[in-house]
Amino acid sequence: MIYPLRQTTNMTKIVKMLVAFILLSFIIVSVFNHLVDDRIAITKSRKDVSEIVEELKKEVEADSVPEAKEERACNIPGLQNYDQFFAAVTTLETKCNKSKTFGGPPRGTYDAQKSICIDERFKITPNNCIVFSFGINNDFSFEDDMADFGCKVYAYDPTMKVNDHQRSPNVWFFATGISNYQGLKSVGMDNNWIDGKVDRFENLVKAVGVEGRAIDVVKLDVELAEIDFLQDMLFNSRHVLKNIKQIAMEIHSDLSKKSVAQITSHQIFWPYLHLMRCAGFKLIASRSGGIWREVVWALEREW
């Protein structure tokens, strides 16, 4: 009778041990599964954060693409010789099929004459155009011709000893010169110089109430102050420059002088000629002005 009892006792121990092993295994498996689930959740969370970061990067890059496309690198080669400069102010880069001369005889002198392209693509429409003119020197032939064409003309010259006034229904005169700052500046020509009032183009546009509008023509005959204008427009007022259709300017770099040494006017003008091209402007007209050069820049865009 002793042996069966021992067998029963051993069997009971084995069952208890088996049950304990099963319970322990279940606990271990449960804990392991719980840890695995937590790990998966953490990994998933990290992946979601990573995806969000990548999406934000893509959004920032997408937002910056249009702005990057608007600005392009501007290569300005060194000016090595006079022929380079002469080519830059005489080589036409776009064609005008229909040009019209404003100013000059019989109303004024030949120097006041400017050739403006009135091709359809520029939309310089009679009775609906705006002109800014700098450097009058008592010759209003250009301004009066543009007014007869139907444009509103704002004329500026601080050297004429004439106060601001309305010359005609479409011509307003201001005793102010063009510069890259607002204030006083020594202005004039030959032996006649005074401290005259000057201002930036952007300020003058705002003052007459045409801010943000397309400007059909800007004329400059301002005895080297065109450099101030170019500097201010290219570095400070690109948003205004892009609204100008054509710029008729006399470049006061003495073409009778062939030197391109560091301090010559050719070297001073050289980078601005390239920056204008990088801003989208192309030479559409060029003619001799004696030792100077009369040029017309046109902005080729959808008007």
MARTIKE-979407 format. One line per field, with one value per residue (C-alpha): x, y, z; chain. Coordinates in steps of 0.05 Angstrom, whole numbers. Example, Ala and Ser with C-alpha at 12.3 -4.5 7.8 and 13.67 -1.06 7.14 Angstrom:
<recs>
u	[246; 273]
v	[-90; -21]
w	[156; 143]
ch	[A; A]
</recs>
This chain:
<recs>
u	[0; 59; 80; 14; 12; 82; 62; 2; 44; 96; 41; 12; 79; 89; 21; 34; 101; 71; 16; 68; 110; 50; 31; 103; 108; 42; 68; 134; 99; 50; 106; 146; 86; 73; 145; 142; 78; 109; 171; 128; 88; 151; 180; 116; 114; 185; 169; 109; 153; 205; 152; 125; 194; 204; 137; 154; 221; 185; 136; 192; 229; 166; 153; 223; 225; 186; 229; 292; 269; 257; 329; 384; 459; 487; 554; 594; 658; 716; 721; 786; 784; 745; 714; 677; 646; 628; 594; 554; 523; 513; 492; 417; 388; 315; 277; 228; 181; 149; 188; 166; 210; 190; 224; 274; 261; 220; 201; 270; 341; 365; 394; 323; 301; 285; 262; 208; 184; 109; 101; 37; 75; 92; 21; 41; -29; -47; -88; -69; 6; 53; 120; 174; 226; 290; 334; 294; 344; 288; 273; 203; 199; 201; 152; 103; 106; 92; 34; 6; 9; -38; 10; 12; 82; 119; 181; 238; 297; 327; 373; 323; 306; 232; 183; 137; 78; 30; 56; -5; -64; -17; 51; 71; 139; 178; 243; 272; 328; 339; 387; 396; 376; 329; 361; 407; 460; 507; 473; 484; 530; 590; 603; 532; 524; 477; 455; 390; 335; 339; 299; 294; 252; 208; 191; 173; 127; 91; 86; 46; 1; 21; 53; 46; 25; 61; 105; 111; 174; 228; 274; 341; 388; 419; 495; 518; 461; 437; 488; 450; 385; 413; 444; 381; 335; 378; 396; 338; 277; 275; 199; 192; 242; 201; 142; 180; 170; 225; 282; 311; 377; 439; 500; 552; 614; 661; 668; 725; 768; 792; 821; 787; 831; 801; 778; 747; 673; 673; 691; 638; 582; 604; 572; 506; 501; 503; 457; 405; 408; 403; 340; 309; 323; 351; 377; 324; 354; 422; 449; 507; 501; 569; 618; 559; 510; 435; 404; 335; 326; 263; 237; 214; 155; 79; 48]
v	[0; 45; 47; 71; 128; 149; 147; 191; 240; 244; 253; 310; 344; 335; 366; 424; 436; 432; 481; 528; 523; 538; 598; 624; 614; 652; 709; 712; 711; 765; 810; 798; 814; 877; 899; 884; 924; 983; 979; 978; 1037; 1077; 1059; 1079; 1144; 1159; 1143; 1190; 1247; 1233; 1234; 1300; 1330; 1307; 1336; 1403; 1403; 1390; 1446; 1495; 1474; 1480; 1549; 1571; 1545; 1603; 1655; 1619; 1618; 1693; 1706; 1680; 1684; 1745; 1733; 1797; 1785; 1832; 1890; 1878; 1928; 1985; 1941; 1901; 1964; 1993; 1927; 1928; 1996; 1987; 1915; 1909; 1848; 1852; 1878; 1936; 1934; 2002; 2058; 2130; 2190; 2237; 2304; 2341; 2388; 2428; 2438; 2426; 2406; 2341; 2320; 2317; 2265; 2194; 2134; 2093; 2025; 2024; 1951; 1918; 1874; 1935; 1962; 2035; 2058; 2130; 2164; 2110; 2114; 2140; 2174; 2197; 2244; 2267; 2323; 2376; 2434; 2480; 2435; 2404; 2377; 2303; 2315; 2354; 2302; 2246; 2288; 2298; 2222; 2219; 2201; 2232; 2260; 2275; 2318; 2331; 2379; 2416; 2460; 2505; 2553; 2539; 2519; 2458; 2471; 2439; 2457; 2430; 2383; 2323; 2350; 2362; 2393; 2383; 2419; 2353; 2310; 2236; 2202; 2141; 2180; 2236; 2303; 2355; 2342; 2384; 2383; 2417; 2416; 2455; 2512; 2517; 2477; 2485; 2446; 2418; 2375; 2301; 2239; 2165; 2141; 2097; 2157; 2200; 2145; 2142; 2218; 2223; 2165; 2112; 2062; 1990; 2012; 1997; 2055; 2059; 2102; 2130; 2181; 2201; 2254; 2271; 2280; 2216; 2214; 2154; 2114; 2135; 2113; 2046; 2032; 2048; 2009; 1947; 1941; 1973; 1977; 1915; 1911; 1980; 1966; 1906; 1953; 1996; 1978; 2020; 2064; 2115; 2139; 2177; 2140; 2192; 2149; 2186; 2140; 2183; 2154; 2083; 2070; 2018; 2031; 2020; 2091; 2104; 2114; 2053; 2009; 2044; 2032; 1961; 1921; 1960; 1943; 1869; 1876; 1908; 1849; 1801; 1840; 1823; 1887; 1885; 1940; 1956; 2021; 2054; 2115; 2162; 2223; 2252; 2225; 2196; 2140; 2144; 2076; 2048; 1989; 1946; 1896; 1835; 1807; 1798; 1867]
w	[0; 9; -65; -95; -44; -64; -138; -124; -85; -141; -194; -154; -150; -225; -240; -194; -226; -295; -277; -247; -310; -354; -312; -312; -388; -397; -354; -392; -460; -437; -413; -476; -520; -480; -489; -563; -571; -534; -579; -641; -616; -601; -669; -703; -665; -685; -757; -755; -728; -781; -834; -808; -809; -880; -901; -869; -906; -971; -957; -942; -1004; -1046; -1019; -1034; -1106; -1139; -1104; -1125; -1197; -1196; -1178; -1222; -1217; -1252; -1284; -1291; -1329; -1319; -1367; -1405; -1463; -1495; -1549; -1495; -1467; -1535; -1554; -1489; -1504; -1579; -1591; -1596; -1562; -1581; -1641; -1647; -1707; -1694; -1660; -1650; -1638; -1582; -1570; -1611; -1670; -1684; -1611; -1582; -1593; -1625; -1557; -1527; -1578; -1554; -1594; -1558; -1582; -1588; -1610; -1586; -1536; -1493; -1492; -1491; -1505; -1522; -1468; -1419; -1406; -1353; -1364; -1315; -1344; -1309; -1336; -1374; -1380; -1404; -1464; -1455; -1526; -1503; -1447; -1490; -1546; -1497; -1468; -1538; -1547; -1487; -1431; -1361; -1355; -1290; -1305; -1256; -1256; -1196; -1238; -1275; -1218; -1230; -1176; -1179; -1226; -1275; -1344; -1382; -1370; -1376; -1354; -1281; -1265; -1200; -1181; -1156; -1183; -1183; -1136; -1091; -1028; -1006; -990; -1022; -1074; -1117; -1186; -1252; -1312; -1340; -1292; -1265; -1201; -1142; -1081; -1107; -1078; -1098; -1082; -1097; -1155; -1110; -1067; -1128; -1155; -1088; -1085; -1150; -1132; -1183; -1136; -1162; -1232; -1296; -1318; -1393; -1401; -1356; -1389; -1358; -1384; -1317; -1324; -1290; -1239; -1280; -1239; -1176; -1208; -1231; -1163; -1125; -1171; -1178; -1104; -1067; -1112; -1156; -1143; -1176; -1231; -1255; -1269; -1319; -1392; -1424; -1398; -1446; -1418; -1439; -1414; -1395; -1404; -1452; -1512; -1539; -1484; -1494; -1426; -1381; -1321; -1252; -1240; -1309; -1320; -1366; -1306; -1263; -1313; -1332; -1275; -1281; -1355; -1336; -1276; -1321; -1367; -1308; -1286; -1354; -1393; -1464; -1509; -1560; -1587; -1587; -1623; -1617; -1573; -1590; -1539; -1500; -1519; -1522; -1506; -1493; -1447; -1454; -1404; -1442; -1403; -1410; -1402]
ch	[A; A; A; A; A; A; A; A; A; A; A; A; A; A; A; A; A; A; A; A; A; A; A; A; A; A; A; A; A; A; A; A; A; A; A; A; A; A; A; A; A; A; A; A; A; A; A; A; A; A; A; A; A; A; A; A; A; A; A; A; A; A; A; A; A; A; A; A; A; A; A; A; A; A; A; A; A; A; A; A; A; A; A; A; A; A; A; A; A; A; A; A; A; A; A; A; A; A; A; A; A; A; A; A; A; A; A; A; A; A; A; A; A; A; A; A; A; A; A; A; A; A; A; A; A; A; A; A; A; A; A; A; A; A; A; A; A; A; A; A; A; A; A; A; A; A; A; A; A; A; A; A; A; A; A; A; A; A; A; A; A; A; A; A; A; A; A; A; A; A; A; A; A; A; A; A; A; A; A; A; A; A; A; A; A; A; A; A; A; A; A; A; A; A; A; A; A; A; A; A; A; A; A; A; A; A; A; A; A; A; A; A; A; A; A; A; A; A; A; A; A; A; A; A; A; A; A; A; A; A; A; A; A; A; A; A; A; A; A; A; A; A; A; A; A; A; A; A; A; A; A; A; A; A; A; A; A; A; A; A; A; A; A; A; A; A; A; A; A; A; A; A; A; A; A; A; A; A; A; A; A; A; A; A; A; A; A; A; A; A; A; A; A; A; A; A; A; A; A; A; A; A; A]
</recs>
